[in-house]
Amino acid sequence: MDPRHLAAGPGFVFHIAQGYDRADGTLELDLVRYPEFPRLECPASVFAPDRPILAPKLERLTIDPVAGTCRTRPLESADR
């Protein structure tokens, strides 16, 4: 099978917590996404007062390889 590229929205994924395939053929990934790549030119710059806070979000990514779609939604505590 050849690799496929699907648009999943902007952000930087640091960690995938879990992933599994569903009976309908879709794949689900629970992941931690930052709004942008954390630039660490100088580690101390992370704590600079003028730096925006890069709070990550826990999200669920649902991939449908047949349809070629990728959906993302926040993973609420009730979903876990």
Secondary structure by P-SEA (a helix, b strand, c coil): cbbbbbbccccccccccccccccccbbbbbbbbccccccccccccccccccccccccbbbbbbbccccbbbbbbbccccc
